Amino acid sequence: MVLKFDEIIYLKKLILEKYNKNLHMHDTCSGQYFSFDCRIDGIENFINKYFSQYNLQAKFSDDGLSFTVE
């Protein structure tokens, strides 16, 4: 799933306001992925709740520092 830039900007804003942390977006040939500089308590639930309204889900890496959207 490839998110539009305005959707990413809005999610980045929500995370910055709620957690005071930056969400990084990476755009590669194989698609997008997102990352954080450090683990954030509760972020997986927050992001999956956000994406559930669009029938999407975030798949997080084992270390919780990055995810893709499916």
mmCIF file as Biopython writes it, N, C-alpha, C and O atoms, coordinates in Angstrom:
data_model
#
loop_
_atom_site.group_PDB
_atom_site.id
_atom_site.type_symbol
_atom_site.label_atom_id
_atom_site.label_alt_id
_atom_site.label_comp_id
_atom_site.label_asym_id
_atom_site.label_entity_id
_atom_site.label_seq_id
_atom_site.pdbx_PDB_ins_code
_atom_site.Cartn_x
_atom_site.Cartn_y
_atom_site.Cartn_z
_atom_site.occupancy
_atom_site.B_iso_or_equiv
_atom_site.auth_seq_id
_atom_site.auth_asym_id
_atom_site.pdbx_PDB_model_num
ATOM 1   N N  . MET A ? 1  ? 0.840   -1.182 0.000  1.0 0.0 1  A 1 
ATOM 2   C CA . MET A ? 1  ? 0.000   0.000  0.000  1.0 0.0 1  A 1 
ATOM 3   C C  . MET A ? 1  ? 0.882   1.242  0.000  1.0 0.0 1  A 1 
ATOM 4   O O  . MET A ? 1  ? 1.794   1.356  0.820  1.0 0.0 1  A 1 
ATOM 5   N N  . VAL A ? 2  ? 0.624   2.152  -0.894 1.0 0.0 2  A 1 
ATOM 6   C CA . VAL A ? 2  ? 1.360   3.412  -0.955 1.0 0.0 2  A 1 
ATOM 7   C C  . VAL A ? 2  ? 0.428   4.525  -0.492 1.0 0.0 2  A 1 
ATOM 8   O O  . VAL A ? 2  ? -0.646  4.731  -1.057 1.0 0.0 2  A 1 
ATOM 9   N N  . LEU A ? 3  ? 0.852   5.228  0.535  1.0 0.0 3  A 1 
ATOM 10  C CA . LEU A ? 3  ? 0.059   6.333  1.072  1.0 0.0 3  A 1 
ATOM 11  C C  . LEU A ? 3  ? 0.380   7.620  0.326  1.0 0.0 3  A 1 
ATOM 12  O O  . LEU A ? 3  ? 1.503   7.818  -0.137 1.0 0.0 3  A 1 
ATOM 13  N N  . LYS A ? 4  ? -0.604  8.480  0.217  1.0 0.0 4  A 1 
ATOM 14  C CA . LYS A ? 4  ? -0.405  9.797  -0.394 1.0 0.0 4  A 1 
ATOM 15  C C  . LYS A ? 4  ? 0.349   10.694 0.584  1.0 0.0 4  A 1 
ATOM 16  O O  . LYS A ? 4  ? 0.280   10.506 1.799  1.0 0.0 4  A 1 
ATOM 17  N N  . PHE A ? 5  ? 1.066   11.667 0.038  1.0 0.0 5  A 1 
ATOM 18  C CA . PHE A ? 5  ? 1.874   12.543 0.886  1.0 0.0 5  A 1 
ATOM 19  C C  . PHE A ? 5  ? 1.033   13.325 1.890  1.0 0.0 5  A 1 
ATOM 20  O O  . PHE A ? 5  ? 1.481   13.535 3.017  1.0 0.0 5  A 1 
ATOM 21  N N  . ASP A ? 6  ? -0.166  13.763 1.522  1.0 0.0 6  A 1 
ATOM 22  C CA . ASP A ? 6  ? -0.980  14.509 2.476  1.0 0.0 6  A 1 
ATOM 23  C C  . ASP A ? 6  ? -1.419  13.622 3.642  1.0 0.0 6  A 1 
ATOM 24  O O  . ASP A ? 6  ? -1.566  14.110 4.762  1.0 0.0 6  A 1 
ATOM 25  N N  . GLU A ? 7  ? -1.631  12.319 3.394  1.0 0.0 7  A 1 
ATOM 26  C CA . GLU A ? 7  ? -1.961  11.387 4.469  1.0 0.0 7  A 1 
ATOM 27  C C  . GLU A ? 7  ? -0.775  11.201 5.407  1.0 0.0 7  A 1 
ATOM 28  O O  . GLU A ? 7  ? -0.939  11.138 6.625  1.0 0.0 7  A 1 
ATOM 29  N N  . ILE A ? 8  ? 0.420   11.114 4.827  1.0 0.0 8  A 1 
ATOM 30  C CA . ILE A ? 8  ? 1.634   10.945 5.628  1.0 0.0 8  A 1 
ATOM 31  C C  . ILE A ? 8  ? 1.890   12.186 6.476  1.0 0.0 8  A 1 
ATOM 32  O O  . ILE A ? 8  ? 2.231   12.075 7.654  1.0 0.0 8  A 1 
ATOM 33  N N  . ILE A ? 9  ? 1.732   13.346 5.893  1.0 0.0 9  A 1 
ATOM 34  C CA . ILE A ? 9  ? 1.942   14.596 6.626  1.0 0.0 9  A 1 
ATOM 35  C C  . ILE A ? 9  ? 0.986   14.686 7.807  1.0 0.0 9  A 1 
ATOM 36  O O  . ILE A ? 9  ? 1.382   15.104 8.896  1.0 0.0 9  A 1 
ATOM 37  N N  . TYR A ? 10 ? -0.266  14.299 7.600  1.0 0.0 10 A 1 
ATOM 38  C CA . TYR A ? 10 ? -1.251  14.340 8.680  1.0 0.0 10 A 1 
ATOM 39  C C  . TYR A ? 10 ? -0.873  13.354 9.799  1.0 0.0 10 A 1 
ATOM 40  O O  . TYR A ? 10 ? -0.949  13.705 10.976 1.0 0.0 10 A 1 
ATOM 41  N N  . LEU A ? 11 ? -0.471  12.131 9.445  1.0 0.0 11 A 1 
ATOM 42  C CA . LEU A ? 11 ? -0.071  11.154 10.450 1.0 0.0 11 A 1 
ATOM 43  C C  . LEU A ? 11 ? 1.172   11.627 11.201 1.0 0.0 11 A 1 
ATOM 44  O O  . LEU A ? 11 ? 1.248   11.475 12.420 1.0 0.0 11 A 1 
ATOM 45  N N  . LYS A ? 12 ? 2.140   12.196 10.496 1.0 0.0 12 A 1 
ATOM 46  C CA . LYS A ? 12 ? 3.335   12.743 11.147 1.0 0.0 12 A 1 
ATOM 47  C C  . LYS A ? 12 ? 2.951   13.806 12.174 1.0 0.0 12 A 1 
ATOM 48  O O  . LYS A ? 12 ? 3.513   13.854 13.268 1.0 0.0 12 A 1 
ATOM 49  N N  . LYS A ? 13 ? 1.997   14.652 11.817 1.0 0.0 13 A 1 
ATOM 50  C CA . LYS A ? 13 ? 1.538   15.710 12.717 1.0 0.0 13 A 1 
ATOM 51  C C  . LYS A ? 13 ? 0.877   15.122 13.958 1.0 0.0 13 A 1 
ATOM 52  O O  . LYS A ? 13 ? 1.134   15.578 15.072 1.0 0.0 13 A 1 
ATOM 53  N N  . LEU A ? 14 ? 0.031   14.120 13.774 1.0 0.0 14 A 1 
ATOM 54  C CA . LEU A ? 14 ? -0.631  13.482 14.912 1.0 0.0 14 A 1 
ATOM 55  C C  . LEU A ? 14 ? 0.376   12.876 15.887 1.0 0.0 14 A 1 
ATOM 56  O O  . LEU A ? 14 ? 0.252   13.033 17.102 1.0 0.0 14 A 1 
ATOM 57  N N  . ILE A ? 15 ? 1.370   12.184 15.341 1.0 0.0 15 A 1 
ATOM 58  C CA . ILE A ? 15 ? 2.381   11.536 16.179 1.0 0.0 15 A 1 
ATOM 59  C C  . ILE A ? 15 ? 3.239   12.576 16.893 1.0 0.0 15 A 1 
ATOM 60  O O  . ILE A ? 15 ? 3.562   12.409 18.069 1.0 0.0 15 A 1 
ATOM 61  N N  . LEU A ? 16 ? 3.603   13.629 16.203 1.0 0.0 16 A 1 
ATOM 62  C CA . LEU A ? 16 ? 4.395   14.686 16.834 1.0 0.0 16 A 1 
ATOM 63  C C  . LEU A ? 16 ? 3.624   15.337 17.971 1.0 0.0 16 A 1 
ATOM 64  O O  . LEU A ? 16 ? 4.191   15.607 19.029 1.0 0.0 16 A 1 
ATOM 65  N N  . GLU A ? 17 ? 2.331   15.592 17.762 1.0 0.0 17 A 1 
ATOM 66  C CA . GLU A ? 17 ? 1.513   16.217 18.811 1.0 0.0 17 A 1 
ATOM 67  C C  . GLU A ? 17 ? 1.303   15.297 20.003 1.0 0.0 17 A 1 
ATOM 68  O O  . GLU A ? 17 ? 1.366   15.747 21.147 1.0 0.0 17 A 1 
ATOM 69  N N  . LYS A ? 18 ? 1.054   14.018 19.754 1.0 0.0 18 A 1 
ATOM 70  C CA . LYS A ? 18 ? 0.734   13.083 20.839 1.0 0.0 18 A 1 
ATOM 71  C C  . LYS A ? 18 ? 1.975   12.570 21.559 1.0 0.0 18 A 1 
ATOM 72  O O  . LYS A ? 18 ? 1.967   12.447 22.784 1.0 0.0 18 A 1 
ATOM 73  N N  . TYR A ? 19 ? 3.044   12.268 20.819 1.0 0.0 19 A 1 
ATOM 74  C CA . TYR A ? 19 ? 4.220   11.619 21.399 1.0 0.0 19 A 1 
ATOM 75  C C  . TYR A ? 19 ? 5.480   12.483 21.384 1.0 0.0 19 A 1 
ATOM 76  O O  . TYR A ? 19 ? 6.489   12.115 21.986 1.0 0.0 19 A 1 
ATOM 77  N N  . ASN A ? 20 ? 5.433   13.621 20.706 1.0 0.0 20 A 1 
ATOM 78  C CA . ASN A ? 20 ? 6.598   14.485 20.545 1.0 0.0 20 A 1 
ATOM 79  C C  . ASN A ? 20 ? 7.770   13.726 19.903 1.0 0.0 20 A 1 
ATOM 80  O O  . ASN A ? 20 ? 8.930   13.910 20.274 1.0 0.0 20 A 1 
ATOM 81  N N  . LYS A ? 21 ? 7.434   12.871 18.934 1.0 0.0 21 A 1 
ATOM 82  C CA . LYS A ? 21 ? 8.429   12.080 18.198 1.0 0.0 21 A 1 
ATOM 83  C C  . LYS A ? 21 ? 8.176   12.239 16.708 1.0 0.0 21 A 1 
ATOM 84  O O  . LYS A ? 21 ? 7.054   12.512 16.282 1.0 0.0 21 A 1 
ATOM 85  N N  . ASN A ? 22 ? 9.228   12.066 15.926 1.0 0.0 22 A 1 
ATOM 86  C CA . ASN A ? 22 ? 9.125   12.193 14.475 1.0 0.0 22 A 1 
ATOM 87  C C  . ASN A ? 22 ? 8.939   10.835 13.807 1.0 0.0 22 A 1 
ATOM 88  O O  . ASN A ? 22 ? 9.596   9.855  14.157 1.0 0.0 22 A 1 
ATOM 89  N N  . LEU A ? 23 ? 8.045   10.801 12.857 1.0 0.0 23 A 1 
ATOM 90  C CA . LEU A ? 23 ? 7.852   9.651  11.987 1.0 0.0 23 A 1 
ATOM 91  C C  . LEU A ? 23 ? 8.623   9.934  10.705 1.0 0.0 23 A 1 
ATOM 92  O O  . LEU A ? 23 ? 8.456   10.990 10.094 1.0 0.0 23 A 1 
ATOM 93  N N  . HIS A ? 24 ? 9.464   8.992  10.301 1.0 0.0 24 A 1 
ATOM 94  C CA . HIS A ? 24 ? 10.242  9.135  9.078  1.0 0.0 24 A 1 
ATOM 95  C C  . HIS A ? 24 ? 9.624   8.267  7.986  1.0 0.0 24 A 1 
ATOM 96  O O  . HIS A ? 24 ? 9.257   7.118  8.231  1.0 0.0 24 A 1 
ATOM 97  N N  . MET A ? 25 ? 9.511   8.816  6.795  1.0 0.0 25 A 1 
ATOM 98  C CA . MET A ? 25 ? 8.973   8.088  5.655  1.0 0.0 25 A 1 
ATOM 99  C C  . MET A ? 25 ? 10.118  7.756  4.711  1.0 0.0 25 A 1 
ATOM 100 O O  . MET A ? 25 ? 10.953  8.608  4.408  1.0 0.0 25 A 1 
ATOM 101 N N  . HIS A ? 26 ? 10.151  6.499  4.246  1.0 0.0 26 A 1 
ATOM 102 C CA . HIS A ? 26 ? 11.168  6.040  3.309  1.0 0.0 26 A 1 
ATOM 103 C C  . HIS A ? 26 ? 10.450  5.519  2.074  1.0 0.0 26 A 1 
ATOM 104 O O  . HIS A ? 26 ? 9.550   4.685  2.174  1.0 0.0 26 A 1 
ATOM 105 N N  . ASP A ? 27 ? 10.846  6.006  0.932  1.0 0.0 27 A 1 
ATOM 106 C CA . ASP A ? 27 ? 10.230  5.612  -0.326 1.0 0.0 27 A 1 
ATOM 107 C C  . ASP A ? 27 ? 11.273  4.861  -1.141 1.0 0.0 27 A 1 
ATOM 108 O O  . ASP A ? 27 ? 12.283  5.432  -1.553 1.0 0.0 27 A 1 
ATOM 109 N N  . THR A ? 28 ? 11.020  3.577  -1.370 1.0 0.0 28 A 1 
ATOM 110 C CA . THR A ? 28 ? 11.974  2.743  -2.101 1.0 0.0 28 A 1 
ATOM 111 C C  . THR A ? 28 ? 11.300  2.150  -3.334 1.0 0.0 28 A 1 
ATOM 112 O O  . THR A ? 28 ? 10.093  2.299  -3.524 1.0 0.0 28 A 1 
ATOM 113 N N  . CYS A ? 29 ? 12.069  1.495  -4.149 1.0 0.0 29 A 1 
ATOM 114 C CA . CYS A ? 29 ? 11.510  0.857  -5.344 1.0 0.0 29 A 1 
ATOM 115 C C  . CYS A ? 29 ? 10.430  -0.161 -4.995 1.0 0.0 29 A 1 
ATOM 116 O O  . CYS A ? 29 ? 9.468   -0.339 -5.742 1.0 0.0 29 A 1 
ATOM 117 N N  . SER A ? 30 ? 10.595  -0.819 -3.869 1.0 0.0 30 A 1 
ATOM 118 C CA . SER A ? 30 ? 9.634   -1.853 -3.479 1.0 0.0 30 A 1 
ATOM 119 C C  . SER A ? 30 ? 8.451   -1.291 -2.691 1.0 0.0 30 A 1 
ATOM 120 O O  . SER A ? 30 ? 7.550   -2.048 -2.332 1.0 0.0 30 A 1 
ATOM 121 N N  . GLY A ? 31 ? 8.428   0.006  -2.413 1.0 0.0 31 A 1 
ATOM 122 C CA . GLY A ? 31 ? 7.313   0.620  -1.709 1.0 0.0 31 A 1 
ATOM 123 C C  . GLY A ? 31 ? 7.769   1.517  -0.585 1.0 0.0 31 A 1 
ATOM 124 O O  . GLY A ? 31 ? 8.945   1.864  -0.480 1.0 0.0 31 A 1 
ATOM 125 N N  . GLN A ? 32 ? 6.822   1.888  0.254  1.0 0.0 32 A 1 
ATOM 126 C CA . GLN A ? 32 ? 7.102   2.777  1.375  1.0 0.0 32 A 1 
ATOM 127 C C  . GLN A ? 32 ? 7.288   1.973  2.664  1.0 0.0 32 A 1 
ATOM 128 O O  . GLN A ? 32 ? 6.724   0.894  2.844  1.0 0.0 32 A 1 
ATOM 129 N N  . TYR A ? 33 ? 8.097   2.543  3.540  1.0 0.0 33 A 1 
ATOM 130 C CA . TYR A ? 33 ? 8.103   2.074  4.919  1.0 0.0 33 A 1 
ATOM 131 C C  . TYR A ? 33 ? 8.372   3.274  5.809  1.0 0.0 33 A 1 
ATOM 132 O O  . TYR A ? 33 ? 8.842   4.314  5.348  1.0 0.0 33 A 1 
ATOM 133 N N  . PHE A ? 34 ? 8.072   3.118  7.074  1.0 0.0 34 A 1 
ATOM 134 C CA . PHE A ? 34 ? 8.128   4.218  8.027  1.0 0.0 34 A 1 
ATOM 135 C C  . PHE A ? 34 ? 8.963   3.790  9.214  1.0 0.0 34 A 1 
ATOM 136 O O  . PHE A ? 34 ? 9.019   2.607  9.551  1.0 0.0 34 A 1 
ATOM 137 N N  . SER A ? 35 ? 9.621   4.765  9.855  1.0 0.0 35 A 1 
ATOM 138 C CA . SER A ? 35 ? 10.475  4.411  10.987 1.0 0.0 35 A 1 
ATOM 139 C C  . SER A ? 35 ? 10.487  5.517  12.034 1.0 0.0 35 A 1 
ATOM 140 O O  . SER A ? 35 ? 10.083  6.655  11.796 1.0 0.0 35 A 1 
ATOM 141 N N  . PHE A ? 36 ? 10.971  5.120  13.201 1.0 0.0 36 A 1 
ATOM 142 C CA . PHE A ? 36 ? 11.162  6.020  14.343 1.0 0.0 36 A 1 
ATOM 143 C C  . PHE A ? 36 ? 12.610  5.915  14.801 1.0 0.0 36 A 1 
ATOM 144 O O  . PHE A ? 36 ? 13.276  4.913  14.540 1.0 0.0 36 A 1 
ATOM 145 N N  . ASP A ? 37 ? 13.099  6.946  15.481 1.0 0.0 37 A 1 
ATOM 146 C CA . ASP A ? 37 ? 14.464  6.931  16.004 1.0 0.0 37 A 1 
ATOM 147 C C  . ASP A ? 37 ? 14.592  6.070  17.254 1.0 0.0 37 A 1 
ATOM 148 O O  . ASP A ? 37 ? 15.676  5.575  17.563 1.0 0.0 37 A 1 
ATOM 149 N N  . CYS A ? 38 ? 13.491  5.891  17.970 1.0 0.0 38 A 1 
ATOM 150 C CA . CYS A ? 38 ? 13.497  5.102  19.198 1.0 0.0 38 A 1 
ATOM 151 C C  . CYS A ? 38 ? 12.128  4.457  19.382 1.0 0.0 38 A 1 
ATOM 152 O O  . CYS A ? 38 ? 11.156  4.843  18.733 1.0 0.0 38 A 1 
ATOM 153 N N  . ARG A ? 39 ? 12.063  3.472  20.272 1.0 0.0 39 A 1 
ATOM 154 C CA . ARG A ? 39 ? 10.777  2.822  20.568 1.0 0.0 39 A 1 
ATOM 155 C C  . ARG A ? 39 ? 9.872   3.819  21.274 1.0 0.0 39 A 1 
ATOM 156 O O  . ARG A ? 39 ? 10.329  4.651  22.058 1.0 0.0 39 A 1 
ATOM 157 N N  . ILE A ? 40 ? 8.581   3.721  20.981 1.0 0.0 40 A 1 
ATOM 158 C CA . ILE A ? 40 ? 7.591   4.615  21.565 1.0 0.0 40 A 1 
ATOM 159 C C  . ILE A ? 40 ? 6.483   3.750  22.171 1.0 0.0 40 A 1 
ATOM 160 O O  . ILE A ? 40 ? 5.805   3.016  21.453 1.0 0.0 40 A 1 
ATOM 161 N N  . ASP A ? 41 ? 6.305   3.838  23.472 1.0 0.0 41 A 1 
ATOM 162 C CA . ASP A ? 41 ? 5.263   3.057  24.136 1.0 0.0 41 A 1 
ATOM 163 C C  . ASP A ? 41 ? 3.891   3.399  23.573 1.0 0.0 41 A 1 
ATOM 164 O O  . ASP A ? 41 ? 3.510   4.568  23.501 1.0 0.0 41 A 1 
ATOM 165 N N  . GLY A ? 42 ? 3.152   2.365  23.174 1.0 0.0 42 A 1 
ATOM 166 C CA . GLY A ? 42 ? 1.788   2.536  22.704 1.0 0.0 42 A 1 
ATOM 167 C C  . GLY A ? 42 ? 1.643   2.926  21.246 1.0 0.0 42 A 1 
ATOM 168 O O  . GLY A ? 42 ? 0.519   3.054  20.761 1.0 0.0 42 A 1 
ATOM 169 N N  . ILE A ? 43 ? 2.732   3.119  20.536 1.0 0.0 43 A 1 
ATOM 170 C CA . ILE A ? 43 ? 2.646   3.621  19.159 1.0 0.0 43 A 1 
ATOM 171 C C  . ILE A ? 43 ? 2.024   2.596  18.213 1.0 0.0 43 A 1 
ATOM 172 O O  . ILE A ? 43 ? 1.318   2.975  17.279 1.0 0.0 43 A 1 
ATOM 173 N N  . GLU A ? 44 ? 2.273   1.308  18.438 1.0 0.0 44 A 1 
ATOM 174 C CA . GLU A ? 44 ? 1.699   0.298  17.545 1.0 0.0 44 A 1 
ATOM 175 C C  . GLU A ? 44 ? 0.175   0.329  17.615 1.0 0.0 44 A 1 
ATOM 176 O O  . GLU A ? 44 ? -0.494  0.285  16.583 1.0 0.0 44 A 1 
ATOM 177 N N  . ASN A ? 45 ? -0.370  0.403  18.815 1.0 0.0 45 A 1 
ATOM 178 C CA . ASN A ? 45 ? -1.825  0.476  18.966 1.0 0.0 45 A 1 
ATOM 179 C C  . ASN A ? 45 ? -2.378  1.754  18.355 1.0 0.0 45 A 1 
ATOM 180 O O  . ASN A ? 45 ? -3.406  1.724  17.679 1.0 0.0 45 A 1 
ATOM 181 N N  . PHE A ? 46 ? -1.707  2.870  18.586 1.0 0.0 46 A 1 
ATOM 182 C CA . PHE A ? 46 ? -2.148  4.155  18.054 1.0 0.0 46 A 1 
ATOM 183 C C  . PHE A ? 46 ? -2.203  4.116  16.530 1.0 0.0 46 A 1 
ATOM 184 O O  . PHE A ? 46 ? -3.199  4.520  15.931 1.0 0.0 46 A 1 
ATOM 185 N N  . ILE A ? 47 ? -1.138  3.632  15.906 1.0 0.0 47 A 1 
ATOM 186 C CA . ILE A ? 47 ? -1.066  3.616  14.447 1.0 0.0 47 A 1 
ATOM 187 C C  . ILE A ? 47 ? -2.077  2.629  13.861 1.0 0.0 47 A 1 
ATOM 188 O O  . ILE A ? 47 ? -2.726  2.935  12.862 1.0 0.0 47 A 1 
ATOM 189 N N  . ASN A ? 48 ? -2.216  1.462  14.464 1.0 0.0 48 A 1 
ATOM 190 C CA . ASN A ? 48 ? -3.189  0.505  13.933 1.0 0.0 48 A 1 
ATOM 191 C C  . ASN A ? 48 ? -4.620  0.987  14.119 1.0 0.0 48 A 1 
ATOM 192 O O  . ASN A ? 48 ? -5.477  0.716  13.278 1.0 0.0 48 A 1 
ATOM 193 N N  . LYS A ? 49 ? -4.889  1.694  15.205 1.0 0.0 49 A 1 
ATOM 194 C CA . LYS A ? 49 ? -6.224  2.280  15.384 1.0 0.0 49 A 1 
ATOM 195 C C  . LYS A ? 49 ? -6.470  3.331  14.301 1.0 0.0 49 A 1 
ATOM 196 O O  . LYS A ? 49 ? -7.560  3.394  13.732 1.0 0.0 49 A 1 
ATOM 197 N N  . TYR A ? 50 ? -5.469  4.146  14.020 1.0 0.0 50 A 1 
ATOM 198 C CA . TYR A ? 50 ? -5.585  5.164  12.979 1.0 0.0 50 A 1 
ATOM 199 C C  . TYR A ? 50 ? -5.874  4.514  11.619 1.0 0.0 50 A 1 
ATOM 200 O O  . TYR A ? 50 ? -6.789  4.941  10.915 1.0 0.0 50 A 1 
ATOM 201 N N  . PHE A ? 51 ? -5.107  3.496  11.249 1.0 0.0 51 A 1 
ATOM 202 C CA . PHE A ? 51 ? -5.276  2.862  9.946  1.0 0.0 51 A 1 
ATOM 203 C C  . PHE A ? 51 ? -6.528  1.999  9.846  1.0 0.0 51 A 1 
ATOM 204 O O  . PHE A ? 51 ? -7.007  1.742  8.742  1.0 0.0 51 A 1 
ATOM 205 N N  . SER A ? 52 ? -7.063  1.550  10.970 1.0 0.0 52 A 1 
ATOM 206 C CA . SER A ? 52 ? -8.253  0.693  10.929 1.0 0.0 52 A 1 
ATOM 207 C C  . SER A ? 52 ? -9.442  1.405  10.289 1.0 0.0 52 A 1 
ATOM 208 O O  . SER A ? 52 ? -10.304 0.753  9.699  1.0 0.0 52 A 1 
ATOM 209 N N  . GLN A ? 53 ? -9.502  2.731  10.396 1.0 0.0 53 A 1 
ATOM 210 C CA . GLN A ? 53 ? -10.606 3.462  9.778  1.0 0.0 53 A 1 
ATOM 211 C C  . GLN A ? 53 ? -10.558 3.390  8.252  1.0 0.0 53 A 1 
ATOM 212 O O  . GLN A ? 53 ? -11.550 3.680  7.584  1.0 0.0 53 A 1 
ATOM 213 N N  . TYR A ? 54 ? -9.414  3.006  7.704  1.0 0.0 54 A 1 
ATOM 214 C CA . TYR A ? 54 ? -9.249  2.860  6.256  1.0 0.0 54 A 1 
ATOM 215 C C  . TYR A ? 54 ? -9.140  1.385  5.854  1.0 0.0 54 A 1 
ATOM 216 O O  . TYR A ? 54 ? -8.796  1.067  4.715  1.0 0.0 54 A 1 
ATOM 217 N N  . ASN A ? 55 ? -9.438  0.494  6.801  1.0 0.0 55 A 1 
ATOM 218 C CA . ASN A ? 55 ? -9.303  -0.950 6.580  1.0 0.0 55 A 1 
ATOM 219 C C  . ASN A ? 55 ? -7.868  -1.335 6.210  1.0 0.0 55 A 1 
ATOM 220 O O  . ASN A ? 55 ? -7.640  -2.226 5.392  1.0 0.0 55 A 1 
ATOM 221 N N  . LEU A ? 56 ? -6.916  -0.650 6.824  1.0 0.0 56 A 1 
ATOM 222 C CA . LEU A ? 56 ? -5.501  -0.934 6.624  1.0 0.0 56 A 1 
ATOM 223 C C  . LEU A ? 56 ? -4.885  -1.350 7.953  1.0 0.0 56 A 1 
ATOM 224 O O  . LEU A ? 56 ? -5.485  -1.163 9.012  1.0 0.0 56 A 1 
ATOM 225 N N  . GLN A ? 57 ? -3.688  -1.913 7.890  1.0 0.0 57 A 1 
ATOM 226 C CA . GLN A ? 57 ? -2.995  -2.352 9.092  1.0 0.0 57 A 1 
ATOM 227 C C  . GLN A ? 57 ? -1.509  -2.080 8.943  1.0 0.0 57 A 1 
ATOM 228 O O  . GLN A ? 57 ? -0.949  -2.216 7.855  1.0 0.0 57 A 1 
ATOM 229 N N  . ALA A ? 58 ? -0.878  -1.697 10.035 1.0 0.0 58 A 1 
ATOM 230 C CA . ALA A ? 58 ? 0.571   -1.505 10.046 1.0 0.0 58 A 1 
ATOM 231 C C  . ALA A ? 58 ? 1.225   -2.801 10.495 1.0 0.0 58 A 1 
ATOM 232 O O  . ALA A ? 58 ? 0.807   -3.411 11.480 1.0 0.0 58 A 1 
ATOM 233 N N  . LYS A ? 59 ? 2.237   -3.210 9.780  1.0 0.0 59 A 1 
ATOM 234 C CA . LYS A ? 59 ? 3.002   -4.396 10.147 1.0 0.0 59 A 1 
ATOM 235 C C  . LYS A ? 59 ? 4.357   -3.916 10.641 1.0 0.0 59 A 1 
ATOM 236 O O  . LYS A ? 59 ? 5.174   -3.418 9.868  1.0 0.0 59 A 1 
ATOM 237 N N  . PHE A ? 60 ? 4.584   -4.075 11.955 1.0 0.0 60 A 1 
ATOM 238 C CA . PHE A ? 60 ? 5.787   -3.567 12.603 1.0 0.0 60 A 1 
ATOM 239 C C  . PHE A ? 60 ? 6.920   -4.590 12.579 1.0 0.0 60 A 1 
ATOM 240 O O  . PHE A ? 60 ? 6.695   -5.799 12.612 1.0 0.0 60 A 1 
ATOM 241 N N  . SER A ? 61 ? 8.134   -4.071 12.520 1.0 0.0 61 A 1 
ATOM 242 C CA . SER A ? 61 ? 9.327   -4.913 12.632 1.0 0.0 61 A 1 
ATOM 243 C C  . SER A ? 61 ? 9.405   -5.435 14.067 1.0 0.0 61 A 1 
ATOM 244 O O  . SER A ? 61 ? 8.742   -4.917 14.966 1.0 0.0 61 A 1 
ATOM 245 N N  . ASP A ? 62 ? 10.216  -6.458 14.264 1.0 0.0 62 A 1 
ATOM 246 C CA . ASP A ? 62 ? 10.355  -7.056 15.602 1.0 0.0 62 A 1 
ATOM 247 C C  . ASP A ? 62 ? 10.842  -6.059 16.650 1.0 0.0 62 A 1 
ATOM 248 O O  . ASP A ? 62 ? 10.457  -6.141 17.816 1.0 0.0 62 A 1 
ATOM 249 N N  . ASP A ? 63 ? 11.686  -5.122 16.234 1.0 0.0 63 A 1 
ATOM 250 C CA . ASP A ? 63 ? 12.202  -4.143 17.200 1.0 0.0 63 A 1 
ATOM 251 C C  . ASP A ? 63 ? 11.248  -2.958 17.422 1.0 0.0 63 A 1 
ATOM 252 O O  . ASP A ? 63 ? 11.511  -2.109 18.274 1.0 0.0 63 A 1 
ATOM 253 N N  . GLY A ? 64 ? 10.150  -2.895 16.666 1.0 0.0 64 A 1 
ATOM 254 C CA . GLY A ? 64 ? 9.158   -1.839 16.836 1.0 0.0 64 A 1 
ATOM 255 C C  . GLY A ? 64 ? 9.575   -0.496 16.294 1.0 0.0 64 A 1 
ATOM 256 O O  . GLY A ? 64 ? 8.896   0.501  16.540 1.0 0.0 64 A 1 
ATOM 257 N N  . LEU A ? 65 ? 10.673  -0.438 15.562 1.0 0.0 65 A 1 
ATOM 258 C CA . LEU A ? 65 ? 11.183  0.847  15.062 1.0 0.0 65 A 1 
ATOM 259 C C  . LEU A ? 65 ? 10.731  1.186  13.653 1.0 0.0 65 A 1 
ATOM 260 O O  . LEU A ? 65 ? 10.892  2.324  13.213 1.0 0.0 65 A 1 
ATOM 261 N N  . SER A ? 66 ? 10.168  0.221  12.939 1.0 0.0 66 A 1 
ATOM 262 C CA . SER A ? 66 ? 9.723   0.505  11.581 1.0 0.0 66 A 1 
ATOM 263 C C  . SER A ? 66 ? 8.473   -0.313 11.268 1.0 0.0 66 A 1 
ATOM 264 O O  . SER A ? 66 ? 8.181   -1.317 11.918 1.0 0.0 66 A 1 
ATOM 265 N N  . PHE A ? 67 ? 7.741   0.151  10.245 1.0 0.0 67 A 1 
ATOM 266 C CA . PHE A ? 67 ? 6.537   -0.561 9.827  1.0 0.0 67 A 1 
ATOM 267 C C  . PHE A ? 67 ? 6.218   -0.271 8.377  1.0 0.0 67 A 1 
ATOM 268 O O  . PHE A ? 67 ? 6.661   0.721  7.797  1.0 0.0 67 A 1 
ATOM 269 N N  . THR A ? 68 ? 5.428   -1.177 7.809  1.0 0.0 68 A 1 
ATOM 270 C CA . THR A ? 68 ? 4.850   -0.985 6.491  1.0 0.0 68 A 1 
ATOM 271 C C  . THR A ? 68 ? 3.329   -0.967 6.673  1.0 0.0 68 A 1 
ATOM 272 O O  . THR A ? 68 ? 2.818   -1.369 7.718  1.0 0.0 68 A 1 
ATOM 273 N N  . VAL A ? 69 ? 2.625   -0.506 5.663  1.0 0.0 69 A 1 
ATOM 274 C CA . VAL A ? 69 ? 1.174   -0.448 5.716  1.0 0.0 69 A 1 
ATOM 275 C C  . VAL A ? 69 ? 0.613   -1.422 4.704  1.0 0.0 69 A 1 
ATOM 276 O O  . VAL A ? 69 ? 1.003   -1.423 3.536  1.0 0.0 69 A 1 
ATOM 277 N N  . GLU A ? 70 ? -0.305  -2.248 5.165  1.0 0.0 70 A 1 
ATOM 278 C CA . GLU A ? 70 ? -0.921  -3.259 4.289  1.0 0.0 70 A 1 
ATOM 279 C C  . GLU A ? 70 ? -2.424  -3.090 4.272  1.0 0.0 70 A 1 
ATOM 280 O O  . GLU A ? 70 ? -3.122  -3.844 3.594  1.0 0.0 70 A 1 
#
